Amino acid sequence: MQKVILFFSAVIIILCLCAGALSSSKEKIKWLTMAEAQAEYRKTPKPLLVDVYTDWCGWCKVMDKETYNNDKVAAYINEHFYAIKFNAEQKDSVWWAGQRYGYNAANRVHDLAVYLLGGQMSYPNTVFVPELSGRPAPLAGFLKPKEIEAPLKFFGDGAYKTMNFPEFLKNFSVSW
């Protein structure tokens, strides 16, 4: 009887561990830290996408669930970008493009968030950075999959190198 109890206990523990592993794999986008993304960029350059959020932002959570969890959005981001999640209120200092940024206690926001958002602090904010030392292009607000498709493809396909965004939109058709 004791062997049966031990066997079932082991099975339950294994099932719990498997369930935990499966639930952690729900996140479809391969989010990197700032350091990881910059290291990958130096090996193989491609645009960076920075999701600037805060813990209290309800629309940030909705965007995670509805947009970044969308199969087409996630697959495109994983293929064409180095994706970074950045909490605008985190206290840890970080390095970005050779410069150190820290938390600004007076404004209760991280200085890197201020830089990436051009001082226009709103969340969620999707920031496209075509080149590590290049100028960030923030896109404020909640974006549905069909709304984020054009900017993703503008930067991800490299169209930004030859035209501006309004020109790109003239021939763009939403497919998501």
Contacts in CASP RR format, 6 or more apart in sequence:
PFRMAT RR
TARGET T0000
AUTHOR 0000-0000-0000
METHOD contacts of the structure
MODEL  1
MQKVILFFSAVIIILCLCAGALSSSKEKIKWLTMAEAQAEYRKTPKPLLV
DVYTDWCGWCKVMDKETYNNDKVAAYINEHFYAIKFNAEQKDSVWWAGQR
YGYNAANRVHDLAVYLLGGQMSYPNTVFVPELSGRPAPLAGFLKPKEIEA
PLKFFGDGAYKTMNFPEFLKNFSVSW
26 69 0 8 1.000
27 69 0 8 1.000
28 68 0 8 1.000
28 69 0 8 1.000
28 71 0 8 1.000
28 74 0 8 1.000
28 75 0 8 1.000
28 78 0 8 1.000
29 68 0 8 1.000
29 74 0 8 1.000
29 77 0 8 1.000
29 78 0 8 1.000
29 83 0 8 1.000
30 78 0 8 1.000
30 83 0 8 1.000
31 51 0 8 1.000
31 83 0 8 1.000
31 84 0 8 1.000
31 85 0 8 1.000
32 40 0 8 1.000
32 82 0 8 1.000
32 83 0 8 1.000
32 84 0 8 1.000
33 84 0 8 1.000
34 84 0 8 1.000
34 86 0 8 1.000
34 94 0 8 1.000
34 95 0 8 1.000
34 96 0 8 1.000
35 94 0 8 1.000
35 95 0 8 1.000
37 48 0 8 1.000
37 82 0 8 1.000
37 83 0 8 1.000
37 84 0 8 1.000
38 95 0 8 1.000
38 96 0 8 1.000
38 97 0 8 1.000
38 132 0 8 1.000
40 82 0 8 1.000
41 48 0 8 1.000
41 82 0 8 1.000
41 132 0 8 1.000
42 132 0 8 1.000
45 131 0 8 1.000
45 132 0 8 1.000
46 80 0 8 1.000
46 81 0 8 1.000
46 82 0 8 1.000
46 156 0 8 1.000
47 80 0 8 1.000
47 81 0 8 1.000
47 82 0 8 1.000
47 128 0 8 1.000
47 129 0 8 1.000
47 130 0 8 1.000
47 131 0 8 1.000
47 155 0 8 1.000
47 156 0 8 1.000
47 158 0 8 1.000
48 81 0 8 1.000
48 82 0 8 1.000
48 83 0 8 1.000
48 84 0 8 1.000
48 128 0 8 1.000
48 129 0 8 1.000
48 132 0 8 1.000
49 77 0 8 1.000
49 81 0 8 1.000
49 82 0 8 1.000
49 83 0 8 1.000
49 84 0 8 1.000
49 126 0 8 1.000
49 127 0 8 1.000
49 128 0 8 1.000
49 129 0 8 1.000
49 152 0 8 1.000
49 155 0 8 1.000
50 83 0 8 1.000
50 84 0 8 1.000
50 85 0 8 1.000
50 86 0 8 1.000
50 116 0 8 1.000
50 126 0 8 1.000
50 127 0 8 1.000
50 129 0 8 1.000
50 136 0 8 1.000
51 60 0 8 1.000
51 63 0 8 1.000
51 68 0 8 1.000
51 83 0 8 1.000
51 84 0 8 1.000
51 85 0 8 1.000
51 86 0 8 1.000
51 124 0 8 1.000
51 125 0 8 1.000
51 126 0 8 1.000
51 127 0 8 1.000
52 86 0 8 1.000
52 88 0 8 1.000
52 113 0 8 1.000
52 116 0 8 1.000
52 117 0 8 1.000
52 123 0 8 1.000
52 124 0 8 1.000
52 125 0 8 1.000
52 126 0 8 1.000
52 127 0 8 1.000
52 138 0 8 1.000
53 60 0 8 1.000
53 64 0 8 1.000
53 85 0 8 1.000
53 86 0 8 1.000
53 87 0 8 1.000
53 88 0 8 1.000
53 123 0 8 1.000
53 124 0 8 1.000
53 125 0 8 1.000
54 60 0 8 1.000
54 87 0 8 1.000
54 88 0 8 1.000
54 89 0 8 1.000
54 123 0 8 1.000
55 87 0 8 1.000
55 89 0 8 1.000
57 123 0 8 1.000
57 124 0 8 1.000
59 123 0 8 1.000
59 124 0 8 1.000
59 141 0 8 1.000
59 142 0 8 1.000
60 123 0 8 1.000
60 124 0 8 1.000
62 142 0 8 1.000
63 124 0 8 1.000
63 141 0 8 1.000
63 142 0 8 1.000
63 143 0 8 1.000
66 144 0 8 1.000
66 145 0 8 1.000
67 73 0 8 1.000
67 142 0 8 1.000
67 143 0 8 1.000
67 144 0 8 1.000
67 145 0 8 1.000
67 148 0 8 1.000
68 74 0 8 1.000
68 77 0 8 1.000
70 145 0 8 1.000
70 176 0 8 1.000
72 145 0 8 1.000
72 149 0 8 1.000
72 176 0 8 1.000
73 145 0 8 1.000
73 148 0 8 1.000
73 149 0 8 1.000
73 152 0 8 1.000
73 176 0 8 1.000
76 149 0 8 1.000
76 152 0 8 1.000
76 153 0 8 1.000
76 156 0 8 1.000
77 83 0 8 1.000
77 152 0 8 1.000
80 152 0 8 1.000
80 155 0 8 1.000
80 156 0 8 1.000
80 157 0 8 1.000
81 152 0 8 1.000
81 155 0 8 1.000
81 156 0 8 1.000
86 110 0 8 1.000
86 112 0 8 1.000
86 113 0 8 1.000
86 116 0 8 1.000
87 110 0 8 1.000
88 109 0 8 1.000
88 110 0 8 1.000
88 113 0 8 1.000
88 117 0 8 1.000
88 121 0 8 1.000
88 123 0 8 1.000
89 103 0 8 1.000
89 108 0 8 1.000
89 109 0 8 1.000
89 110 0 8 1.000
89 113 0 8 1.000
90 103 0 8 1.000
90 110 0 8 1.000
91 103 0 8 1.000
91 110 0 8 1.000
92 102 0 8 1.000
92 103 0 8 1.000
93 100 0 8 1.000
93 101 0 8 1.000
93 102 0 8 1.000
93 103 0 8 1.000
94 100 0 8 1.000
94 101 0 8 1.000
94 102 0 8 1.000
94 110 0 8 1.000
94 112 0 8 1.000
95 101 0 8 1.000
96 112 0 8 1.000
96 115 0 8 1.000
97 132 0 8 1.000
97 133 0 8 1.000
97 134 0 8 1.000
101 110 0 8 1.000
101 111 0 8 1.000
101 112 0 8 1.000
101 115 0 8 1.000
102 110 0 8 1.000
102 111 0 8 1.000
102 112 0 8 1.000
103 109 0 8 1.000
103 110 0 8 1.000
103 111 0 8 1.000
104 110 0 8 1.000
104 111 0 8 1.000
104 114 0 8 1.000
107 114 0 8 1.000
109 121 0 8 1.000
113 121 0 8 1.000
114 121 0 8 1.000
115 136 0 8 1.000
116 125 0 8 1.000
116 127 0 8 1.000
116 129 0 8 1.000
116 136 0 8 1.000
116 138 0 8 1.000
117 125 0 8 1.000
117 127 0 8 1.000
117 136 0 8 1.000
117 138 0 8 1.000
117 140 0 8 1.000
118 136 0 8 1.000
118 138 0 8 1.000
120 138 0 8 1.000
120 140 0 8 1.000
122 140 0 8 1.000
122 141 0 8 1.000
123 141 0 8 1.000
124 140 0 8 1.000
124 141 0 8 1.000
124 142 0 8 1.000
124 143 0 8 1.000
125 138 0 8 1.000
125 139 0 8 1.000
125 140 0 8 1.000
125 141 0 8 1.000
126 138 0 8 1.000
126 139 0 8 1.000
126 141 0 8 1.000
126 143 0 8 1.000
126 148 0 8 1.000
126 151 0 8 1.000
127 136 0 8 1.000
127 137 0 8 1.000
127 138 0 8 1.000
127 139 0 8 1.000
128 136 0 8 1.000
128 137 0 8 1.000
128 138 0 8 1.000
128 139 0 8 1.000
128 151 0 8 1.000
128 155 0 8 1.000
129 136 0 8 1.000
129 137 0 8 1.000
130 137 0 8 1.000
130 155 0 8 1.000
130 158 0 8 1.000
130 160 0 8 1.000
130 161 0 8 1.000
137 155 0 8 1.000
139 148 0 8 1.000
139 151 0 8 1.000
145 176 0 8 1.000
146 174 0 8 1.000
146 176 0 8 1.000
149 174 0 8 1.000
149 175 0 8 1.000
149 176 0 8 1.000
150 165 0 8 1.000
150 168 0 8 1.000
150 169 0 8 1.000
150 172 0 8 1.000
150 174 0 8 1.000
151 165 0 8 1.000
153 159 0 8 1.000
153 172 0 8 1.000
154 160 0 8 1.000
154 165 0 8 1.000
154 168 0 8 1.000
159 168 0 8 1.000
160 168 0 8 1.000
END
